[in-house]
């Protein structure tokens, strides 16, 4: 019998076998059933074939991070077990069709005729719904809740299909009841009925809601994984919230369309990924030169070039930071939890308008796709400010001001003539090659950075303020680092999370200097953020935990790496203390050393 208080369920099968549909049903049903839920996925860049998997955590406590551990594996394809063999342990319960698992000989394997039962209902496609019903039954989710989730998803396909899906779910619940009676499972997850009223969303939804709250009016993009879901979100809600979505012919057209909309007075955003954004870099400079705001949602994936299209990475910080020719003030945000994604997106739109600059939101495949329940994301805490002025007959678009921010007018709002030009220009916007004026214009634009620095969001400290070891992370590493650190149960380790990575907050150096040891986690090979911190503070992070195989950090991996780093620290401290003791006592007595050679080697 396996007893679970935090259960990790993984479904694995080929692309096209409906894993995403099962995930959507399960996370909604589990949340409505009163359980905390988290899900993440990894998938190959193909329409059919390959092996894709989805992890769903169901827990008594809030969870927002990926784990390597698999408690229950639903093997939908024959290749599922080989695909996940490194994560399968002796404690993993494997459930699958009797034909799929025909050659699998393992103690905790449950073979069920899913395909045969599905054929009796109407076809193999219903096997997934049977499996989903079995899982919900084992998790003690009320049958009526599961049925409502089925209706919400399949009612649009007609009554005949809906009834077959409901029948498949019913068969699944019977299987689950038999599994419970067999003593194979003992789910001991505490229910909290308040959870059913909480919000269930993914990282893309959180950014999308931030767009709406921030007064977004125009989005233009070219589809590119993993930014496409945000494009779909905005397009799907455009009529309801008075937004325009334009699918451009390419990324160059997309960002220039956005700048055109912004010039006309609409808050605008573009969404893309690494190699797509590379095509936009010239227009980032255009935004800086004509001082027209634009927000760029950059959903990272492994590169260079096309890299791994459907995997995750934090490899585009440098790309965003050094994009565009010339010198252009900018701000870069990197949300790590849904509340941040909502607020930072709203803030990015507002900040871009205030300083008339390009602003980046760095996400990635992992953060864009994860789901979990949350009580609130702060819808009532955001307010929009207006920065557009009504022009008069003497209006000068690039008037030189003390803070570098010229009054921003738009065509048709007032009497002024709003001139913009990508060449260097005078205060009215006309082309100039006056070199003295050139100096003034460069200094005016760069002066904005001083104001932007005053608006930088301070990093979040998780843990004790009186720490000895400080762990750093940015963006989507938040959940795994937080939970991994908490599992160590050490008061001397704290976590500093950066939700704004540029400009670097002025408090960063004081946080770092306070620690005896610093450790950073990044999903890239060169520790891009650690290098940025060193550039701006002069501080060298002591240890770097880097991962760049396309997968996020798991909770276990964070814990193991922290243990490894801190054990090394403990050994170093022992020898430092030994050395100090030797020096201080050399004149009075000799140091008594361990005679056991193995003892020293073990250190």
GUBA-776080 format. One line per 2 residues: their letters; for each residue x negated, y negated, z negated of C-alpha. Coordinates in steps of 0.1 Angstrom, whole numbers, padded with zeros to 4 digits. Layout:
<pagus>
A	X:Y:Z; ...
</pagus>
This chain:
<pagus>
XX	0000:0000:0000; -0013:-0035:0009
XX	-0002:-0064:-0012; -0004:-0099:0003
XX	-0001:-0133:-0012; -0016:-0150:0019
XX	-0011:-0128:0049; -0030:-0133:0082
XX	-0010:-0118:0111; -0026:-0117:0146
XX	-0008:-0109:0178; -0030:-0099:0207
XX	-0022:-0091:0243; -0028:-0101:0279
XX	-0018:-0135:0294; 0018:-0132:0306
XX	0029:-0108:0279; 0048:-0135:0260
XX	0025:-0140:0230; 0032:-0178:0229
XX	0070:-0171:0228; 0066:-0148:0198
XX	0044:-0174:0181; 0070:-0201:0185
XX	0098:-0179:0171; 0077:-0166:0142
XX	0064:-0200:0129; 0099:-0215:0130
XX	0115:-0185:0114; 0089:-0182:0087
XX	0091:-0220:0078; 0129:-0219:0077
XX	0126:-0189:0055; 0108:-0210:0029
XX	0072:-0200:0035; 0041:-0221:0042
XX	0029:-0213:0077; -0001:-0220:0099
XX	-0009:-0208:0134; -0037:-0211:0159
XX	-0045:-0195:0192; -0074:-0185:0215
XX	-0068:-0178:0251; -0086:-0173:0284
XX	-0084:-0196:0314; -0063:-0173:0335
XX	-0026:-0169:0343; -0025:-0131:0338
XX	-0049:-0106:0324; -0077:-0110:0299
XX	-0070:-0109:0261; -0053:-0137:0242
XX	-0046:-0138:0205; -0025:-0159:0181
XX	-0031:-0160:0144; -0002:-0168:0120
XX	-0009:-0173:0083; 0020:-0170:0059
XX	0011:-0182:0023; 0024:-0191:-0011
XX	0003:-0223:-0009; -0002:-0248:0019
XX	-0027:-0236:0045; -0041:-0256:0075
XX	-0071:-0236:0086; -0082:-0206:0107
XX	-0094:-0174:0090; -0114:-0145:0104
XX	-0095:-0120:0082; -0068:-0099:0099
XX	-0043:-0083:0075; -0018:-0072:0102
XX	-0026:-0068:0138; 0001:-0065:0164
XX	-0017:-0049:0194; 0004:-0057:0225
XX	-0022:-0046:0250; -0047:-0017:0252
XX	-0076:-0041:0251; -0065:-0059:0219
XX	-0085:-0038:0195; -0118:-0041:0215
XX	-0112:-0078:0218; -0109:-0083:0181
XX	-0131:-0055:0168; -0154:-0079:0149
XX	-0125:-0092:0129; -0108:-0059:0122
XX	-0117:-0044:0088; -0108:-0012:0070
XX	-0080:-0031:0053; -0064:-0042:0086
XX	-0030:-0026:0093; -0027:-0021:0131
XX	0008:-0020:0146; 0015:-0013:0183
XX	0033:0007:0208; 0027:0045:0207
XX	0013:0044:0243; -0009:0013:0237
XX	-0024:0029:0206; -0025:0065:0219
XX	-0063:0067:0218; -0067:0048:0185
XX	-0076:0069:0155; -0077:0048:0124
XX	-0062:0053:0090; -0039:0023:0089
XX	-0024:0025:0124; 0014:0024:0128
XX	0026:0036:0162; 0061:0025:0171
XX	0079:0031:0205; 0083:-0007:0212
XX	0083:-0002:0250; 0107:0027:0250
XX	0131:0007:0227; 0127:-0024:0249
XX	0135:-0004:0281; 0167:0008:0265
XX	0177:-0029:0259; 0168:-0042:0293
XX	0131:-0041:0300; 0095:-0043:0285
XX	0097:-0080:0280; 0120:-0074:0250
XX	0092:-0055:0231; 0078:-0088:0218
XX	0111:-0098:0203; 0113:-0064:0186
XX	0079:-0069:0171; 0088:-0104:0160
XX	0119:-0091:0143; 0099:-0063:0125
XX	0074:-0089:0112; 0102:-0113:0100
XX	0119:-0083:0083; 0086:-0073:0065
XX	0082:-0110:0054; 0117:-0110:0040
XX	0130:-0137:0063; 0168:-0137:0064
XX	0182:-0121:0095; 0205:-0151:0102
XX	0175:-0174:0103; 0157:-0152:0129
XX	0189:-0151:0150; 0192:-0189:0149
XX	0156:-0192:0162; 0164:-0167:0190
XX	0195:-0187:0200; 0176:-0220:0200
XX	0150:-0205:0224; 0171:-0183:0247
XX	0206:-0197:0248; 0197:-0218:0279
XX	0190:-0185:0298; 0226:-0174:0296
XX	0248:-0152:0273; 0236:-0119:0287
XX	0199:-0125:0281; 0207:-0141:0247
XX	0226:-0110:0236; 0198:-0087:0246
XX	0173:-0108:0227; 0195:-0107:0196
XX	0198:-0069:0200; 0160:-0067:0203
XX	0156:-0087:0171; 0181:-0064:0153
XX	0161:-0033:0163; 0130:-0051:0150
XX	0146:-0057:0116; 0154:-0020:0113
XX	0118:-0011:0120; 0107:-0037:0093
XX	0131:-0022:0067; 0117:0013:0074
XX	0081:0000:0070; 0090:-0016:0036
XX	0106:0017:0025; 0075:0036:0036
XX	0054:0016:0011; 0031:0003:0037
XX	0037:-0033:0028; 0041:-0053:-0004
XX	0045:-0089:0006; 0042:-0110:-0026
XX	0044:-0145:-0011; 0063:-0170:-0032
XX	0093:-0187:-0014; 0100:-0224:-0018
XX	0133:-0233:-0002; 0122:-0270:0000
XX	0098:-0259:0028; 0127:-0252:0052
XX	0134:-0290:0053; 0097:-0299:0060
XX	0083:-0309:0094; 0068:-0282:0116
XX	0046:-0296:0143; 0013:-0292:0160
XX	-0016:-0315:0165; -0003:-0327:0199
XX	0031:-0335:0184; 0015:-0356:0157
XX	-0005:-0376:0182; 0027:-0380:0204
XX	0047:-0393:0175; 0019:-0417:0167
XX	0022:-0429:0203; 0059:-0436:0199
XX	0055:-0453:0166; 0027:-0474:0180
XX	0050:-0488:0207; 0035:-0469:0237
XX	0052:-0479:0269; 0030:-0464:0297
XX	0010:-0432:0301; -0008:-0421:0333
XX	-0028:-0390:0334; -0040:-0361:0356
XX	-0033:-0326:0340; -0063:-0311:0323
XX	-0064:-0286:0295; -0063:-0292:0265
XX	-0049:-0327:0271; -0019:-0316:0292
XX	0004:-0309:0262; 0003:-0345:0252
XX	0012:-0355:0287; 0041:-0331:0286
XX	0052:-0345:0252; 0053:-0381:0264
XX	0070:-0372:0297; 0096:-0352:0278
XX	0105:-0381:0255; 0100:-0409:0279
XX	0137:-0416:0286; 0146:-0414:0249
XX	0120:-0439:0238; 0117:-0462:0268
XX	0083:-0450:0281; 0070:-0444:0316
XX	0049:-0414:0324; 0030:-0412:0357
XX	0011:-0382:0369; -0017:-0397:0389
XX	-0035:-0381:0418; -0068:-0380:0398
XX	-0084:-0393:0367; -0098:-0425:0383
XX	-0064:-0435:0394; -0049:-0426:0360
XX	-0070:-0449:0339; -0067:-0478:0364
XX	-0030:-0474:0364; -0031:-0476:0326
XX	-0052:-0508:0328; -0027:-0523:0353
XX	0002:-0516:0329; -0018:-0531:0300
XX	-0026:-0562:0321; 0012:-0566:0325
XX	0017:-0563:0287; 0026:-0527:0281
XX	0007:-0506:0255; -0009:-0478:0275
XX	-0027:-0445:0270; -0045:-0420:0292
XX	-0051:-0383:0283; -0079:-0362:0296
XX	-0108:-0338:0288; -0145:-0340:0292
XX	-0152:-0336:0329; -0120:-0355:0337
XX	-0131:-0384:0314; -0165:-0385:0332
XX	-0146:-0399:0362; -0130:-0426:0340
XX	-0163:-0440:0326; -0165:-0469:0351
XX	-0130:-0480:0342; -0140:-0480:0305
XX	-0164:-0508:0315; -0136:-0525:0334
XX	-0115:-0525:0302; -0144:-0542:0284
XX	-0152:-0567:0311; -0116:-0579:0317
XX	-0108:-0575:0280; -0077:-0554:0286
XX	-0068:-0528:0260; -0066:-0491:0268
XX	-0064:-0460:0245; -0081:-0428:0258
XX	-0070:-0395:0243; -0100:-0373:0249
XX	-0092:-0336:0241; -0126:-0320:0239
XX	-0136:-0285:0252; -0170:-0269:0258
XX	-0191:-0283:0286; -0211:-0292:0306
XX	-0189:-0296:0337; -0158:-0274:0335
XX	-0174:-0253:0307; -0149:-0231:0289
XX	-0116:-0248:0299; -0094:-0232:0272
XX	-0118:-0232:0242; -0127:-0257:0216
XX	-0157:-0280:0209; -0168:-0313:0195
XX	-0192:-0321:0223; -0179:-0354:0237
XX	-0187:-0378:0210; -0218:-0391:0229
XX	-0198:-0391:0261; -0172:-0415:0246
XX	-0197:-0436:0227; -0220:-0442:0256
XX	-0194:-0443:0284; -0193:-0472:0308
XX	-0220:-0494:0323; -0232:-0523:0303
XX	-0224:-0530:0266; -0188:-0527:0256
XX	-0174:-0528:0220; -0152:-0498:0213
XX	-0137:-0478:0184; -0136:-0440:0182
XX	-0112:-0420:0159; -0111:-0382:0152
XX	-0081:-0369:0133; -0085:-0338:0111
XX	-0050:-0334:0098; -0015:-0343:0111
XX	-0010:-0373:0089; -0042:-0388:0103
XX	-0033:-0379:0138; -0001:-0398:0135
XX	-0015:-0428:0117; -0047:-0431:0137
XX	-0029:-0429:0171; -0006:-0458:0159
XX	-0037:-0476:0146; -0056:-0470:0179
XX	-0029:-0487:0200; -0027:-0516:0176
XX	-0065:-0520:0174; -0069:-0519:0211
XX	-0044:-0547:0214; -0059:-0567:0187
XX	-0095:-0567:0200; -0087:-0562:0237
XX	-0110:-0531:0239; -0110:-0494:0249
XX	-0103:-0472:0219; -0108:-0434:0218
XX	-0089:-0406:0200; -0111:-0375:0200
XX	-0091:-0343:0196; -0099:-0307:0208
XX	-0082:-0275:0219; -0081:-0262:0183
XX	-0065:-0293:0168; -0041:-0298:0197
XX	-0027:-0263:0194; -0025:-0256:0157
XX	0009:-0256:0139; 0016:-0260:0102
XX	0044:-0274:0080; 0040:-0307:0063
XX	0064:-0327:0040; 0058:-0361:0057
XX	0036:-0379:0082; 0044:-0414:0071
XX	0069:-0426:0097; 0080:-0454:0074
XX	0045:-0467:0067; 0036:-0481:0101
XX	0043:-0515:0115; 0034:-0529:0149
XX	0019:-0564:0154; 0022:-0585:0185
XX	-0009:-0601:0199; 0003:-0614:0233
XX	0007:-0652:0234; 0029:-0674:0256
XX	0007:-0693:0279; 0007:-0730:0287
XX	-0004:-0749:0318; -0040:-0752:0304
XX	-0043:-0715:0295; -0078:-0700:0298
XX	-0079:-0662:0297; -0115:-0660:0284
XX	-0116:-0690:0262; -0147:-0687:0239
XX	-0137:-0683:0203; -0155:-0678:0170
XX	-0144:-0642:0166; -0148:-0634:0203
XX	-0111:-0627:0208; -0096:-0649:0235
XX	-0058:-0655:0234; -0042:-0628:0256
XX	-0016:-0639:0280; 0003:-0618:0306
XX	0017:-0627:0339; 0051:-0643:0338
XX	0051:-0651:0301; 0046:-0688:0299
XX	0032:-0714:0324; -0004:-0702:0325
XX	-0022:-0684:0353; -0037:-0651:0340
XX	-0068:-0643:0360; -0090:-0612:0355
XX	-0120:-0600:0374; -0144:-0571:0371
XX	-0174:-0594:0379; -0188:-0617:0353
XX	-0164:-0647:0350; -0159:-0681:0335
XX	-0134:-0690:0308; -0106:-0691:0334
XX	-0114:-0657:0348; -0131:-0668:0380
XX	-0164:-0652:0392; -0195:-0669:0381
XX	-0233:-0664:0383; -0241:-0691:0359
XX	-0267:-0674:0337; -0262:-0696:0307
XX	-0224:-0689:0308; -0233:-0652:0312
XX	-0251:-0652:0279; -0221:-0668:0262
XX	-0196:-0643:0277; -0217:-0613:0266
XX	-0221:-0627:0231; -0183:-0634:0230
XX	-0174:-0599:0239; -0200:-0583:0215
XX	-0188:-0606:0186; -0156:-0585:0185
XX	-0177:-0557:0170; -0181:-0576:0138
XX	-0144:-0578:0134; -0139:-0541:0144
XX	-0164:-0532:0116; -0142:-0549:0091
XX	-0113:-0527:0102; -0132:-0494:0100
XX	-0113:-0467:0081; -0133:-0454:0051
XX	-0142:-0416:0051; -0121:-0394:0028
XX	-0138:-0379:-0002; -0124:-0345:-0011
XX	-0135:-0332:-0045; -0154:-0345:-0075
XX	-0169:-0380:-0073; -0198:-0368:-0094
XX	-0212:-0344:-0068; -0247:-0331:-0062
XX	-0241:-0315:-0028; -0222:-0334:-0002
XX	-0206:-0316:0028; -0198:-0338:0059
XX	-0174:-0331:0087; -0154:-0350:0113
XX	-0122:-0344:0133; -0107:-0309:0134
XX	-0132:-0293:0110; -0112:-0308:0081
XX	-0090:-0278:0072; -0117:-0251:0073
XX	-0142:-0271:0053; -0117:-0282:0027
XX	-0104:-0246:0021; -0139:-0230:0024
XX	-0153:-0254:-0002; -0124:-0249:-0026
XX	-0130:-0212:-0025; -0164:-0217:-0040
XX	-0148:-0233:-0071; -0178:-0255:-0077
XX	-0175:-0290:-0092; -0209:-0301:-0079
XX	-0199:-0298:-0042; -0176:-0324:-0025
XX	-0166:-0330:0011; -0167:-0363:0030
XX	-0145:-0363:0061; -0148:-0389:0088
XX	-0116:-0397:0106; -0133:-0427:0123
XX	-0167:-0419:0137; -0175:-0452:0153
XX	-0183:-0478:0141; -0198:-0459:0111
XX	-0183:-0471:0079; -0206:-0493:0058
XX	-0201:-0470:0027; -0216:-0440:0045
XX	-0252:-0445:0033; -0242:-0449:-0004
XX	-0223:-0416:-0002; -0253:-0399:0013
XX	-0279:-0413:-0011; -0259:-0402:-0041
XX	-0262:-0366:-0031; -0292:-0343:-0038
XX	-0284:-0323:-0007; -0263:-0331:0024
XX	-0248:-0305:0048; -0228:-0313:0080
XX	-0205:-0290:0100; -0201:-0297:0137
XX	-0187:-0278:0167; -0217:-0287:0190
XX	-0253:-0277:0195; -0271:-0309:0189
XX	-0253:-0323:0158; -0241:-0354:0176
XX	-0225:-0371:0146; -0255:-0364:0123
XX	-0276:-0382:0149; -0252:-0411:0151
XX	-0253:-0414:0113; -0291:-0414:0114
XX	-0291:-0440:0141; -0270:-0464:0120
XX	-0282:-0456:0085; -0316:-0441:0089
XX	-0305:-0411:0068; -0314:-0376:0079
XX	-0288:-0350:0070; -0306:-0321:0052
XX	-0287:-0291:0066; -0267:-0287:0099
XX	-0242:-0259:0104; -0235:-0259:0141
XX	-0211:-0237:0161; -0207:-0239:0199
XX	-0193:-0206:0211; -0159:-0221:0218
XX	-0143:-0211:0186; -0135:-0232:0155
XX	-0151:-0227:0121; -0132:-0202:0100
XX	-0127:-0206:0063; -0149:-0175:0056
XX	-0177:-0189:0078; -0177:-0222:0059
XX	-0178:-0205:0026; -0207:-0182:0037
XX	-0227:-0210:0052; -0223:-0231:0021
XX	-0233:-0202:-0001; -0264:-0197:0020
XX	-0274:-0234:0019; -0268:-0237:-0018
XX	-0286:-0204:-0027; -0316:-0218:-0008
XX	-0312:-0250:-0028; -0311:-0230:-0060
XX	-0344:-0212:-0052; -0360:-0245:-0042
XX	-0349:-0260:-0075; -0364:-0231:-0095
XX	-0398:-0235:-0079; -0397:-0273:-0082
XX	-0389:-0269:-0120; -0416:-0243:-0123
XX	-0441:-0266:-0106; -0431:-0296:-0128
XX	-0434:-0274:-0159; -0469:-0263:-0148
XX	-0481:-0298:-0143; -0467:-0311:-0176
XX	-0481:-0283:-0196; -0514:-0277:-0179
XX	-0534:-0294:-0207; -0517:-0276:-0236
XX	-0509:-0241:-0224; -0507:-0220:-0193
XX	-0474:-0213:-0175; -0461:-0178:-0182
XX	-0452:-0164:-0147; -0431:-0133:-0139
XX	-0453:-0103:-0133; -0427:-0085:-0112
XX	-0436:-0092:-0076; -0401:-0081:-0064
XX	-0386:-0106:-0087; -0403:-0134:-0069
XX	-0396:-0119:-0035; -0359:-0118:-0044
X	-0359:-0155:-0050
</pagus>
